[in-house]
Amino acid sequence: METAEKLRRKGVQIPIPPGVEIGPEVDIGRISGERVVIHPGCRIRGERTLILPGVRLGAEAPVTIEN
């Protein structure tokens, strides 16, 4: 199963999954499913990446985060 789909099943809102890049090293256990939104154009990389409840990535512009 694709990482974006796994995150959506956790409750993460990803309006356009093909528009989001998530590296294979990202531990989805470190991404909260509570009120998290990842907008198109975002890139998420790094095994130490941590996304906490309520985070909205890329609401204003594309974002790249790493660790």
PDBQT receptor file of N, H, CA, C and O in Angstrom, charges set to zero:
ATOM      1  N   MET A   1       0.844  -1.186   0.000  1.00  0.00    +0.000 N 
ATOM      2  CA  MET A   1       0.000   0.000   0.000  1.00  0.00    +0.000 C 
ATOM      3  C   MET A   1       0.888   1.247   0.000  1.00  0.00    +0.000 C 
ATOM      4  O   MET A   1       1.902   1.297   0.696  1.00  0.00    +0.000 OA
ATOM      5  N   GLU A   2       0.509   2.214  -0.759  1.00  0.00    +0.000 N 
ATOM      6  H   GLU A   2      -0.315   2.174  -1.324  1.00  0.00    +0.000 HD
ATOM      7  CA  GLU A   2       1.247   3.456  -0.889  1.00  0.00    +0.000 C 
ATOM      8  C   GLU A   2       1.242   4.227   0.438  1.00  0.00    +0.000 C 
ATOM      9  O   GLU A   2       0.254   4.194   1.173  1.00  0.00    +0.000 OA
ATOM     10  N   THR A   3       2.342   4.916   0.739  1.00  0.00    +0.000 N 
ATOM     11  H   THR A   3       3.144   4.942   0.142  1.00  0.00    +0.000 HD
ATOM     12  CA  THR A   3       2.483   5.644   2.002  1.00  0.00    +0.000 C 
ATOM     13  C   THR A   3       1.382   6.670   2.196  1.00  0.00    +0.000 C 
ATOM     14  O   THR A   3       0.836   6.775   3.294  1.00  0.00    +0.000 OA
ATOM     15  N   ALA A   4       1.039   7.434   1.159  1.00  0.00    +0.000 N 
ATOM     16  H   ALA A   4       1.483   7.348   0.268  1.00  0.00    +0.000 HD
ATOM     17  CA  ALA A   4      -0.019   8.443   1.287  1.00  0.00    +0.000 C 
ATOM     18  C   ALA A   4      -1.339   7.791   1.679  1.00  0.00    +0.000 C 
ATOM     19  O   ALA A   4      -2.090   8.351   2.477  1.00  0.00    +0.000 OA
ATOM     20  N   GLU A   5      -1.628   6.629   1.136  1.00  0.00    +0.000 N 
ATOM     21  H   GLU A   5      -1.018   6.174   0.487  1.00  0.00    +0.000 HD
ATOM     22  CA  GLU A   5      -2.873   5.930   1.467  1.00  0.00    +0.000 C 
ATOM     23  C   GLU A   5      -2.847   5.449   2.915  1.00  0.00    +0.000 C 
ATOM     24  O   GLU A   5      -3.868   5.504   3.600  1.00  0.00    +0.000 OA
ATOM     25  N   LYS A   6      -1.698   4.981   3.387  1.00  0.00    +0.000 N 
ATOM     26  H   LYS A   6      -0.869   4.936   2.831  1.00  0.00    +0.000 HD
ATOM     27  CA  LYS A   6      -1.566   4.563   4.787  1.00  0.00    +0.000 C 
ATOM     28  C   LYS A   6      -1.831   5.748   5.711  1.00  0.00    +0.000 C 
ATOM     29  O   LYS A   6      -2.509   5.607   6.729  1.00  0.00    +0.000 OA
ATOM     30  N   LEU A   7      -1.294   6.920   5.351  1.00  0.00    +0.000 N 
ATOM     31  H   LEU A   7      -0.743   7.034   4.524  1.00  0.00    +0.000 HD
ATOM     32  CA  LEU A   7      -1.517   8.110   6.166  1.00  0.00    +0.000 C 
ATOM     33  C   LEU A   7      -2.984   8.523   6.146  1.00  0.00    +0.000 C 
ATOM     34  O   LEU A   7      -3.525   8.927   7.175  1.00  0.00    +0.000 OA
ATOM     35  N   ARG A   8      -3.622   8.428   5.006  1.00  0.00    +0.000 N 
ATOM     36  H   ARG A   8      -3.183   8.100   4.170  1.00  0.00    +0.000 HD
ATOM     37  CA  ARG A   8      -5.049   8.763   4.921  1.00  0.00    +0.000 C 
ATOM     38  C   ARG A   8      -5.869   7.833   5.801  1.00  0.00    +0.000 C 
ATOM     39  O   ARG A   8      -6.841   8.269   6.418  1.00  0.00    +0.000 OA
ATOM     40  N   ARG A   9      -5.502   6.586   5.868  1.00  0.00    +0.000 N 
ATOM     41  H   ARG A   9      -4.713   6.232   5.367  1.00  0.00    +0.000 HD
ATOM     42  CA  ARG A   9      -6.214   5.632   6.735  1.00  0.00    +0.000 C 
ATOM     43  C   ARG A   9      -6.023   5.951   8.209  1.00  0.00    +0.000 C 
ATOM     44  O   ARG A   9      -6.864   5.608   9.040  1.00  0.00    +0.000 OA
ATOM     45  N   LYS A  10      -4.910   6.611   8.535  1.00  0.00    +0.000 N 
ATOM     46  H   LYS A  10      -4.226   6.890   7.860  1.00  0.00    +0.000 HD
ATOM     47  CA  LYS A  10      -4.663   7.067   9.911  1.00  0.00    +0.000 C 
ATOM     48  C   LYS A  10      -5.485   8.296  10.261  1.00  0.00    +0.000 C 
ATOM     49  O   LYS A  10      -5.655   8.621  11.436  1.00  0.00    +0.000 OA
ATOM     50  N   GLY A  11      -5.994   8.979   9.242  1.00  0.00    +0.000 N 
ATOM     51  H   GLY A  11      -5.856   8.715   8.287  1.00  0.00    +0.000 HD
ATOM     52  CA  GLY A  11      -6.771  10.189   9.474  1.00  0.00    +0.000 C 
ATOM     53  C   GLY A  11      -6.147  11.453   8.919  1.00  0.00    +0.000 C 
ATOM     54  O   GLY A  11      -6.750  12.523   9.008  1.00  0.00    +0.000 OA
ATOM     55  N   VAL A  12      -4.944  11.358   8.343  1.00  0.00    +0.000 N 
ATOM     56  H   VAL A  12      -4.455  10.489   8.270  1.00  0.00    +0.000 HD
ATOM     57  CA  VAL A  12      -4.291  12.520   7.739  1.00  0.00    +0.000 C 
ATOM     58  C   VAL A  12      -5.075  12.917   6.494  1.00  0.00    +0.000 C 
ATOM     59  O   VAL A  12      -5.412  12.070   5.667  1.00  0.00    +0.000 OA
ATOM     60  N   GLN A  13      -5.362  14.203   6.367  1.00  0.00    +0.000 N 
ATOM     61  H   GLN A  13      -5.088  14.892   7.039  1.00  0.00    +0.000 HD
ATOM     62  CA  GLN A  13      -6.060  14.696   5.184  1.00  0.00    +0.000 C 
ATOM     63  C   GLN A  13      -5.020  15.027   4.106  1.00  0.00    +0.000 C 
ATOM     64  O   GLN A  13      -4.146  15.871   4.301  1.00  0.00    +0.000 OA
ATOM     65  N   ILE A  14      -5.138  14.347   2.979  1.00  0.00    +0.000 N 
ATOM     66  H   ILE A  14      -5.848  13.661   2.820  1.00  0.00    +0.000 HD
ATOM     67  CA  ILE A  14      -4.268  14.594   1.826  1.00  0.00    +0.000 C 
ATOM     68  C   ILE A  14      -5.208  14.751   0.635  1.00  0.00    +0.000 C 
ATOM     69  O   ILE A  14      -5.574  13.763  -0.002  1.00  0.00    +0.000 OA
ATOM     70  N   PRO A  15      -5.604  16.003   0.328  1.00  0.00    +0.000 N 
ATOM     71  CA  PRO A  15      -6.601  16.227  -0.719  1.00  0.00    +0.000 C 
ATOM     72  C   PRO A  15      -6.232  15.661  -2.089  1.00  0.00    +0.000 C 
ATOM     73  O   PRO A  15      -7.102  15.163  -2.803  1.00  0.00    +0.000 OA
ATOM     74  N   ILE A  16      -4.958  15.733  -2.461  1.00  0.00    +0.000 N 
ATOM     75  H   ILE A  16      -4.252  16.139  -1.880  1.00  0.00    +0.000 HD
ATOM     76  CA  ILE A  16      -4.516  15.235  -3.772  1.00  0.00    +0.000 C 
ATOM     77  C   ILE A  16      -3.260  14.382  -3.549  1.00  0.00    +0.000 C 
ATOM     78  O   ILE A  16      -2.145  14.883  -3.695  1.00  0.00    +0.000 OA
ATOM     79  N   PRO A  17      -3.428  13.106  -3.200  1.00  0.00    +0.000 N 
ATOM     80  CA  PRO A  17      -2.274  12.251  -2.878  1.00  0.00    +0.000 C 
ATOM     81  C   PRO A  17      -1.163  12.219  -3.932  1.00  0.00    +0.000 C 
ATOM     82  O   PRO A  17       0.007  12.213  -3.549  1.00  0.00    +0.000 OA
ATOM     83  N   PRO A  18      -1.463  12.197  -5.246  1.00  0.00    +0.000 N 
ATOM     84  CA  PRO A  18      -0.359  12.182  -6.206  1.00  0.00    +0.000 C 
ATOM     85  C   PRO A  18       0.489  13.461  -6.182  1.00  0.00    +0.000 C 
ATOM     86  O   PRO A  18       1.598  13.474  -6.717  1.00  0.00    +0.000 OA
ATOM     87  N   GLY A  19      -0.018  14.525  -5.571  1.00  0.00    +0.000 N 
ATOM     88  H   GLY A  19      -0.918  14.514  -5.136  1.00  0.00    +0.000 HD
ATOM     89  CA  GLY A  19       0.710  15.784  -5.493  1.00  0.00    +0.000 C 
ATOM     90  C   GLY A  19       1.631  15.886  -4.297  1.00  0.00    +0.000 C 
ATOM     91  O   GLY A  19       2.248  16.929  -4.079  1.00  0.00    +0.000 OA
ATOM     92  N   VAL A  20       1.736  14.810  -3.509  1.00  0.00    +0.000 N 
ATOM     93  H   VAL A  20       1.235  13.963  -3.686  1.00  0.00    +0.000 HD
ATOM     94  CA  VAL A  20       2.564  14.790  -2.304  1.00  0.00    +0.000 C 
ATOM     95  C   VAL A  20       3.645  13.730  -2.468  1.00  0.00    +0.000 C 
ATOM     96  O   VAL A  20       3.363  12.607  -2.886  1.00  0.00    +0.000 OA
ATOM     97  N   GLU A  21       4.892  14.093  -2.134  1.00  0.00    +0.000 N 
ATOM     98  H   GLU A  21       5.121  15.005  -1.795  1.00  0.00    +0.000 HD
ATOM     99  CA  GLU A  21       6.014  13.151  -2.218  1.00  0.00    +0.000 C 
ATOM    100  C   GLU A  21       6.444  12.783  -0.806  1.00  0.00    +0.000 C 
ATOM    101  O   GLU A  21       6.791  13.657  -0.011  1.00  0.00    +0.000 OA
ATOM    102  N   ILE A  22       6.422  11.490  -0.490  1.00  0.00    +0.000 N 
ATOM    103  H   ILE A  22       6.140  10.780  -1.135  1.00  0.00    +0.000 HD
ATOM    104  CA  ILE A  22       6.830  11.014   0.831  1.00  0.00    +0.000 C 
ATOM    105  C   ILE A  22       7.924   9.981   0.630  1.00  0.00    +0.000 C 
ATOM    106  O   ILE A  22       7.711   8.953  -0.012  1.00  0.00    +0.000 OA
ATOM    107  N   GLY A  23       9.102  10.261   1.185  1.00  0.00    +0.000 N 
ATOM    108  H   GLY A  23       9.275  11.097   1.706  1.00  0.00    +0.000 HD
ATOM    109  CA  GLY A  23      10.246   9.365   1.023  1.00  0.00    +0.000 C 
ATOM    110  C   GLY A  23      10.009   8.019   1.677  1.00  0.00    +0.000 C 
ATOM    111  O   GLY A  23       9.295   7.940   2.677  1.00  0.00    +0.000 OA
ATOM    112  N   PRO A  24      10.594   6.954   1.134  1.00  0.00    +0.000 N 
ATOM    113  CA  PRO A  24      10.400   5.610   1.677  1.00  0.00    +0.000 C 
ATOM    114  C   PRO A  24      10.963   5.439   3.084  1.00  0.00    +0.000 C 
ATOM    115  O   PRO A  24      10.577   4.513   3.798  1.00  0.00    +0.000 OA
ATOM    116  N   GLU A  25      11.870   6.320   3.487  1.00  0.00    +0.000 N 
ATOM    117  H   GLU A  25      12.184   7.072   2.907  1.00  0.00    +0.000 HD
ATOM    118  CA  GLU A  25      12.482   6.225   4.809  1.00  0.00    +0.000 C 
ATOM    119  C   GLU A  25      11.626   6.856   5.908  1.00  0.00    +0.000 C 
ATOM    120  O   GLU A  25      11.934   6.694   7.089  1.00  0.00    +0.000 OA
ATOM    121  N   VAL A  26      10.561   7.569   5.546  1.00  0.00    +0.000 N 
ATOM    122  H   VAL A  26      10.310   7.701   4.587  1.00  0.00    +0.000 HD
ATOM    123  CA  VAL A  26       9.718   8.257   6.525  1.00  0.00    +0.000 C 
ATOM    124  C   VAL A  26       8.940   7.227   7.339  1.00  0.00    +0.000 C 
ATOM    125  O   VAL A  26       8.274   6.356   6.781  1.00  0.00    +0.000 OA
ATOM    126  N   ASP A  27       9.032   7.336   8.669  1.00  0.00    +0.000 N 
ATOM    127  H   ASP A  27       9.573   8.044   9.122  1.00  0.00    +0.000 HD
ATOM    128  CA  ASP A  27       8.318   6.456   9.595  1.00  0.00    +0.000 C 
ATOM    129  C   ASP A  27       6.926   7.041   9.816  1.00  0.00    +0.000 C 
ATOM    130  O   ASP A  27       6.786   8.048  10.510  1.00  0.00    +0.000 OA
ATOM    131  N   ILE A  28       5.895   6.426   9.236  1.00  0.00    +0.000 N 
ATOM    132  H   ILE A  28       6.009   5.608   8.672  1.00  0.00    +0.000 HD
ATOM    133  CA  ILE A  28       4.551   6.996   9.358  1.00  0.00    +0.000 C 
ATOM    134  C   ILE A  28       4.020   6.917  10.790  1.00  0.00    +0.000 C 
ATOM    135  O   ILE A  28       3.026   7.566  11.116  1.00  0.00    +0.000 OA
ATOM    136  N   GLY A  29       4.665   6.141  11.632  1.00  0.00    +0.000 N 
ATOM    137  H   GLY A  29       5.473   5.615  11.367  1.00  0.00    +0.000 HD
ATOM    138  CA  GLY A  29       4.305   6.114  13.049  1.00  0.00    +0.000 C 
ATOM    139  C   GLY A  29       4.634   7.426  13.747  1.00  0.00    +0.000 C 
ATOM    140  O   GLY A  29       4.125   7.695  14.835  1.00  0.00    +0.000 OA
ATOM    141  N   ARG A  30       5.480   8.244  13.131  1.00  0.00    +0.000 N 
ATOM    142  H   ARG A  30       5.894   8.026  12.247  1.00  0.00    +0.000 HD
ATOM    143  CA  ARG A  30       5.860   9.540  13.697  1.00  0.00    +0.000 C 
ATOM    144  C   ARG A  30       5.037  10.687  13.109  1.00  0.00    +0.000 C 
ATOM    145  O   ARG A  30       5.345  11.858  13.329  1.00  0.00    +0.000 OA
ATOM    146  N   ILE A  31       3.988  10.337  12.358  1.00  0.00    +0.000 N 
ATOM    147  H   ILE A  31       3.738   9.386  12.179  1.00  0.00    +0.000 HD
ATOM    148  CA  ILE A  31       3.089  11.342  11.789  1.00  0.00    +0.000 C 
ATOM    149  C   ILE A  31       1.716  11.147  12.407  1.00  0.00    +0.000 C 
ATOM    150  O   ILE A  31       1.095  10.098  12.241  1.00  0.00    +0.000 OA
ATOM    151  N   SER A  32       1.250  12.153  13.114  1.00  0.00    +0.000 N 
ATOM    152  H   SER A  32       1.755  13.005  13.249  1.00  0.00    +0.000 HD
ATOM    153  CA  SER A  32      -0.054  12.074  13.773  1.00  0.00    +0.000 C 
ATOM    154  C   SER A  32      -1.176  12.043  12.743  1.00  0.00    +0.000 C 
ATOM    155  O   SER A  32      -1.055  12.611  11.658  1.00  0.00    +0.000 OA
ATOM    156  N   GLY A  33      -2.249  11.383  13.091  1.00  0.00    +0.000 N 
ATOM    157  H   GLY A  33      -2.347  10.921  13.973  1.00  0.00    +0.000 HD
ATOM    158  CA  GLY A  33      -3.436  11.365  12.250  1.00  0.00    +0.000 C 
ATOM    159  C   GLY A  33      -4.478  12.378  12.692  1.00  0.00    +0.000 C 
ATOM    160  O   GLY A  33      -5.540  12.482  12.079  1.00  0.00    +0.000 OA
ATOM    161  N   GLU A  34      -4.183  13.133  13.758  1.00  0.00    +0.000 N 
ATOM    162  H   GLU A  34      -3.320  13.049  14.256  1.00  0.00    +0.000 HD
ATOM    163  CA  GLU A  34      -5.137  14.085  14.328  1.00  0.00    +0.000 C 
ATOM    164  C   GLU A  34      -5.011  15.467  13.707  1.00  0.00    +0.000 C 
ATOM    165  O   GLU A  34      -4.025  16.169  13.933  1.00  0.00    +0.000 OA
ATOM    166  N   ARG A  35      -5.999  15.854  12.933  1.00  0.00    +0.000 N 
ATOM    167  H   ARG A  35      -6.801  15.284  12.749  1.00  0.00    +0.000 HD
ATOM    168  CA  ARG A  35      -6.101  17.199  12.359  1.00  0.00    +0.000 C 
ATOM    169  C   ARG A  35      -4.885  17.590  11.512  1.00  0.00    +0.000 C 
ATOM    170  O   ARG A  35      -4.583  18.778  11.392  1.00  0.00    +0.000 OA
ATOM    171  N   VAL A  36      -4.189  16.628  10.930  1.00  0.00    +0.000 N 
ATOM    172  H   VAL A  36      -4.434  15.663  11.027  1.00  0.00    +0.000 HD
ATOM    173  CA  VAL A  36      -3.037  16.916  10.070  1.00  0.00    +0.000 C 
ATOM    174  C   VAL A  36      -3.516  16.998   8.625  1.00  0.00    +0.000 C 
ATOM    175  O   VAL A  36      -4.265  16.141   8.157  1.00  0.00    +0.000 OA
ATOM    176  N   VAL A  37      -3.073  18.042   7.922  1.00  0.00    +0.000 N 
ATOM    177  H   VAL A  37      -2.464  18.738   8.302  1.00  0.00    +0.000 HD
ATOM    178  CA  VAL A  37      -3.400  18.223   6.515  1.00  0.00    +0.000 C 
ATOM    179  C   VAL A  37      -2.091  18.406   5.742  1.00  0.00    +0.000 C 
ATOM    180  O   VAL A  37      -1.248  19.222   6.113  1.00  0.00    +0.000 OA
ATOM    181  N   ILE A  38      -1.939  17.643   4.675  1.00  0.00    +0.000 N 
ATOM    182  H   ILE A  38      -2.625  16.980   4.373  1.00  0.00    +0.000 HD
ATOM    183  CA  ILE A  38      -0.765  17.769   3.814  1.00  0.00    +0.000 C 
ATOM    184  C   ILE A  38      -1.264  18.144   2.418  1.00  0.00    +0.000 C 
ATOM    185  O   ILE A  38      -1.876  17.332   1.724  1.00  0.00    +0.000 OA
ATOM    186  N   HIS A  39      -0.994  19.379   2.023  1.00  0.00    +0.000 N 
ATOM    187  H   HIS A  39      -0.497  20.039   2.587  1.00  0.00    +0.000 HD
ATOM    188  CA  HIS A  39      -1.473  19.904   0.747  1.00  0.00    +0.000 C 
ATOM    189  C   HIS A  39      -0.543  19.509  -0.398  1.00  0.00    +0.000 C 
ATOM    190  O   HIS A  39       0.608  19.141  -0.165  1.00  0.00    +0.000 OA
ATOM    191  N   PRO A  40      -1.040  19.584  -1.636  1.00  0.00    +0.000 N 
ATOM    192  CA  PRO A  40      -0.210  19.247  -2.806  1.00  0.00    +0.000 C 
ATOM    193  C   PRO A  40       1.057  20.100  -2.882  1.00  0.00    +0.000 C 
ATOM    194  O   PRO A  40       1.070  21.262  -2.478  1.00  0.00    +0.000 OA
ATOM    195  N   GLY A  41       2.103  19.500  -3.402  1.00  0.00    +0.000 N 
ATOM    196  H   GLY A  41       2.093  18.556  -3.731  1.00  0.00    +0.000 HD
ATOM    197  CA  GLY A  41       3.374  20.198  -3.562  1.00  0.00    +0.000 C 
ATOM    198  C   GLY A  41       4.321  19.968  -2.397  1.00  0.00    +0.000 C 
ATOM    199  O   GLY A  41       5.459  20.435  -2.428  1.00  0.00    +0.000 OA
ATOM    200  N   CYS A  42       3.871  19.255  -1.366  1.00  0.00    +0.000 N 
ATOM    201  H   CYS A  42       2.946  18.876  -1.341  1.00  0.00    +0.000 HD
ATOM    202  CA  CYS A  42       4.726  19.011  -0.206  1.00  0.00    +0.000 C 
ATOM    203  C   CYS A  42       5.616  17.802  -0.433  1.00  0.00    +0.000 C 
ATOM    204  O   CYS A  42       5.226  16.824  -1.071  1.00  0.00    +0.000 OA
ATOM    205  N   ARG A  43       6.839  17.900   0.114  1.00  0.00    +0.000 N 
ATOM    206  H   ARG A  43       7.156  18.695   0.632  1.00  0.00    +0.000 HD
ATOM    207  CA  ARG A  43       7.795  16.794   0.091  1.00  0.00    +0.000 C 
ATOM    208  C   ARG A  43       8.188  16.507   1.531  1.00  0.00    +0.000 C 
ATOM    209  O   ARG A  43       8.586  17.407   2.270  1.00  0.00    +0.000 OA
ATOM    210  N   ILE A  44       8.072  15.258   1.917  1.00  0.00    +0.000 N 
ATOM    211  H   ILE A  44       7.748  14.527   1.317  1.00  0.00    +0.000 HD
ATOM    212  CA  ILE A  44       8.399  14.847   3.280  1.00  0.00    +0.000 C 
ATOM    213  C   ILE A  44       9.482  13.787   3.183  1.00  0.00    +0.000 C 
ATOM    214  O   ILE A  44       9.317  12.766   2.515  1.00  0.00    +0.000 OA
ATOM    215  N   ARG A  45      10.597  14.047   3.864  1.00  0.00    +0.000 N 
ATOM    216  H   ARG A  45      10.731  14.876   4.406  1.00  0.00    +0.000 HD
ATOM    217  CA  ARG A  45      11.756  13.153   3.790  1.00  0.00    +0.000 C 
ATOM    218  C   ARG A  45      12.387  12.997   5.170  1.00  0.00    +0.000 C 
ATOM    219  O   ARG A  45      12.185  13.832   6.051  1.00  0.00    +0.000 OA
ATOM    220  N   GLY A  46      13.142  11.933   5.349  1.00  0.00    +0.000 N 
ATOM    221  H   GLY A  46      13.305  11.254   4.633  1.00  0.00    +0.000 HD
ATOM    222  CA  GLY A  46      13.944  11.742   6.559  1.00  0.00    +0.000 C 
ATOM    223  C   GLY A  46      13.298  10.827   7.585  1.00  0.00    +0.000 C 
ATOM    224  O   GLY A  46      12.113  10.945   7.895  1.00  0.00    +0.000 OA
ATOM    225  N   GLU A  47      14.114   9.905   8.106  1.00  0.00    +0.000 N 
ATOM    226  H   GLU A  47      15.077   9.809   7.853  1.00  0.00    +0.000 HD
ATOM    227  CA  GLU A  47      13.597   8.936   9.068  1.00  0.00    +0.000 C 
ATOM    228  C   GLU A  47      13.279   9.536  10.431  1.00  0.00    +0.000 C 
ATOM    229  O   GLU A  47      12.578   8.909  11.225  1.00  0.00    +0.000 OA
ATOM    230  N   ARG A  48      13.774  10.728  10.721  1.00  0.00    +0.000 N 
ATOM    231  H   ARG A  48      14.344  11.237  10.076  1.00  0.00    +0.000 HD
ATOM    232  CA  ARG A  48      13.484  11.376  12.010  1.00  0.00    +0.000 C 
ATOM    233  C   ARG A  48      12.357  12.406  11.918  1.00  0.00    +0.000 C 
ATOM    234  O   ARG A  48      12.080  13.100  12.897  1.00  0.00    +0.000 OA
ATOM    235  N   THR A  49      11.713  12.516  10.776  1.00  0.00    +0.000 N 
ATOM    236  H   THR A  49      11.937  11.953   9.981  1.00  0.00    +0.000 HD
ATOM    237  CA  THR A  49      10.634  13.489  10.601  1.00  0.00    +0.000 C 
ATOM    238  C   THR A  49       9.511  13.204  11.589  1.00  0.00    +0.000 C 
ATOM    239  O   THR A  49       9.100  12.058  11.771  1.00  0.00    +0.000 OA
ATOM    240  N   LEU A  50       9.023  14.264  12.222  1.00  0.00    +0.000 N 
ATOM    241  H   LEU A  50       9.357  15.195  12.074  1.00  0.00    +0.000 HD
ATOM    242  CA  LEU A  50       7.955  14.171  13.215  1.00  0.00    +0.000 C 
ATOM    243  C   LEU A  50       6.909  15.223  12.877  1.00  0.00    +0.000 C 
ATOM    244  O   LEU A  50       7.233  16.406  12.769  1.00  0.00    +0.000 OA
ATOM    245  N   ILE A  51       5.660  14.808  12.711  1.00  0.00    +0.000 N 
ATOM    246  H   ILE A  51       5.397  13.848  12.799  1.00  0.00    +0.000 HD
ATOM    247  CA  ILE A  51       4.564  15.731  12.428  1.00  0.00    +0.000 C 
ATOM    248  C   ILE A  51       3.521  15.533  13.522  1.00  0.00    +0.000 C 
ATOM    249  O   ILE A  51       2.949  14.451  13.657  1.00  0.00    +0.000 OA
ATOM    250  N   LEU A  52       3.280  16.576  14.298  1.00  0.00    +0.000 N 
ATOM    251  H   LEU A  52       3.745  17.455  14.189  1.00  0.00    +0.000 HD
ATOM    252  CA  LEU A  52       2.398  16.516  15.463  1.00  0.00    +0.000 C 
ATOM    253  C   LEU A  52       0.960  16.898  15.109  1.00  0.00    +0.000 C 
ATOM    254  O   LEU A  52       0.712  17.435  14.029  1.00  0.00    +0.000 OA
ATOM    255  N   PRO A  53       0.015  16.628  16.007  1.00  0.00    +0.000 N 
ATOM    256  CA  PRO A  53      -1.396  16.953  15.754  1.00  0.00    +0.000 C 
ATOM    257  C   PRO A  53      -1.601  18.425  15.400  1.00  0.00    +0.000 C 
ATOM    258  O   PRO A  53      -0.954  19.308  15.963  1.00  0.00    +0.000 OA
ATOM    259  N   GLY A  54      -2.505  18.672  14.465  1.00  0.00    +0.000 N 
ATOM    260  H   GLY A  54      -3.031  17.955  14.008  1.00  0.00    +0.000 HD
ATOM    261  CA  GLY A  54      -2.879  20.034  14.098  1.00  0.00    +0.000 C 
ATOM    262  C   GLY A  54      -2.017  20.693  13.046  1.00  0.00    +0.000 C 
ATOM    263  O   GLY A  54      -2.273  21.840  12.679  1.00  0.00    +0.000 OA
ATOM    264  N   VAL A  55      -1.002  20.004  12.549  1.00  0.00    +0.000 N 
ATOM    265  H   VAL A  55      -0.794  19.072  12.847  1.00  0.00    +0.000 HD
ATOM    266  CA  VAL A  55      -0.095  20.597  11.562  1.00  0.00    +0.000 C 
ATOM    267  C   VAL A  55      -0.775  20.651  10.193  1.00  0.00    +0.000 C 
ATOM    268  O   VAL A  55      -1.433  19.700   9.770  1.00  0.00    +0.000 OA
ATOM    269  N   ARG A  56      -0.600  21.790   9.510  1.00  0.00    +0.000 N 
ATOM    270  H   ARG A  56      -0.065  22.562   9.853  1.00  0.00    +0.000 HD
ATOM    271  CA  ARG A  56      -1.090  21.973   8.137  1.00  0.00    +0.000 C 
ATOM    272  C   ARG A  56       0.107  22.328   7.276  1.00  0.00    +0.000 C 
ATOM    273  O   ARG A  56       0.611  23.449   7.340  1.00  0.00    +0.000 OA
ATOM    274  N   LEU A  57       0.562  21.386   6.474  1.00  0.00    +0.000 N 
ATOM    275  H   LEU A  57       0.152  20.475   6.421  1.00  0.00    +0.000 HD
ATOM    276  CA  LEU A  57       1.725  21.609   5.619  1.00  0.00    +0.000 C 
ATOM    277  C   LEU A  57       1.292  22.078   4.240  1.00  0.00    +0.000 C 
ATOM    278  O   LEU A  57       0.419  21.472   3.618  1.00  0.00    +0.000 OA
ATOM    279  N   GLY A  58       1.897  23.150   3.766  1.00  0.00    +0.000 N 
ATOM    280  H   GLY A  58       2.606  23.642   4.271  1.00  0.00    +0.000 HD
ATOM    281  CA  GLY A  58       1.678  23.608   2.405  1.00  0.00    +0.000 C 
ATOM    282  C   GLY A  58       0.380  24.350   2.167  1.00  0.00    +0.000 C 
ATOM    283  O   GLY A  58      -0.079  24.423   1.027  1.00  0.00    +0.000 OA
ATOM    284  N   ALA A  59      -0.222  24.899   3.196  1.00  0.00    +0.000 N 
ATOM    285  H   ALA A  59       0.150  24.840   4.122  1.00  0.00    +0.000 HD
ATOM    286  CA  ALA A  59      -1.487  25.626   3.029  1.00  0.00    +0.000 C 
ATOM    287  C   ALA A  59      -1.295  26.897   2.201  1.00  0.00    +0.000 C 
ATOM    288  O   ALA A  59      -2.191  27.294   1.457  1.00  0.00    +0.000 OA
ATOM    289  N   GLU A  60      -0.141  27.528   2.328  1.00  0.00    +0.000 N 
ATOM    290  H   GLU A  60       0.587  27.206   2.932  1.00  0.00    +0.000 HD
ATOM    291  CA  GLU A  60       0.131  28.772   1.618  1.00  0.00    +0.000 C 
ATOM    292  C   GLU A  60       1.032  28.579   0.391  1.00  0.00    +0.000 C 
ATOM    293  O   GLU A  60       0.899  29.290  -0.605  1.00  0.00    +0.000 OA
ATOM    294  N   ALA A  61       1.939  27.619   0.478  1.00  0.00    +0.000 N 
ATOM    295  H   ALA A  61       2.047  27.042   1.287  1.00  0.00    +0.000 HD
ATOM    296  CA  ALA A  61       2.899  27.346  -0.598  1.00  0.00    +0.000 C 
ATOM    297  C   ALA A  61       3.492  25.964  -0.382  1.00  0.00    +0.000 C 
ATOM    298  O   ALA A  61       3.421  25.439   0.729  1.00  0.00    +0.000 OA
ATOM    299  N   PRO A  62       4.074  25.362  -1.411  1.00  0.00    +0.000 N 
ATOM    300  CA  PRO A  62       4.698  24.046  -1.241  1.00  0.00    +0.000 C 
ATOM    301  C   PRO A  62       5.775  24.062  -0.159  1.00  0.00    +0.000 C 
ATOM    302  O   PRO A  62       6.465  25.063   0.033  1.00  0.00    +0.000 OA
ATOM    303  N   VAL A  63       5.904  22.951   0.534  1.00  0.00    +0.000 N 
ATOM    304  H   VAL A  63       5.343  22.138   0.377  1.00  0.00    +0.000 HD
ATOM    305  CA  VAL A  63       6.850  22.829   1.649  1.00  0.00    +0.000 C 
ATOM    306  C   VAL A  63       7.671  21.565   1.482  1.00  0.00    +0.000 C 
ATOM    307  O   VAL A  63       7.157  20.529   1.060  1.00  0.00    +0.000 OA
ATOM    308  N   THR A  64       8.963  21.657   1.818  1.00  0.00    +0.000 N 
ATOM    309  H   THR A  64       9.381  22.498   2.161  1.00  0.00    +0.000 HD
ATOM    310  CA  THR A  64       9.808  20.475   1.901  1.00  0.00    +0.000 C 
ATOM    311  C   THR A  64      10.301  20.389   3.337  1.00  0.00    +0.000 C 
ATOM    312  O   THR A  64      10.865  21.347   3.867  1.00  0.00    +0.000 OA
ATOM    313  N   ILE A  65      10.084  19.229   3.965  1.00  0.00    +0.000 N 
ATOM    314  H   ILE A  65       9.626  18.452   3.534  1.00  0.00    +0.000 HD
ATOM    315  CA  ILE A  65      10.615  19.019   5.310  1.00  0.00    +0.000 C 
ATOM    316  C   ILE A  65      11.486  17.775   5.302  1.00  0.00    +0.000 C 
ATOM    317  O   ILE A  65      11.199  16.799   4.609  1.00  0.00    +0.000 OA
ATOM    318  N   GLU A  66      12.556  17.827   6.086  1.00  0.00    +0.000 N 
ATOM    319  H   GLU A  66      12.790  18.620   6.649  1.00  0.00    +0.000 HD
ATOM    320  CA  GLU A  66      13.454  16.685   6.204  1.00  0.00    +0.000 C 
ATOM    321  C   GLU A  66      13.984  16.619   7.620  1.00  0.00    +0.000 C 
ATOM    322  O   GLU A  66      14.672  17.520   8.099  1.00  0.00    +0.000 OA
ATOM    323  N   ASN A  67      13.642  15.527   8.270  1.00  0.00    +0.000 N 
ATOM    324  H   ASN A  67      13.082  14.795   7.880  1.00  0.00    +0.000 HD
ATOM    325  CA  ASN A  67      14.048  15.302   9.653  1.00  0.00    +0.000 C 
ATOM    326  C   ASN A  67      13.645  16.455  10.545  1.00  0.00    +0.000 C 
ATOM    327  O   ASN A  67      13.911  16.429  11.746  1.00  0.00    +0.000 OA
TER     328      ASN A  67
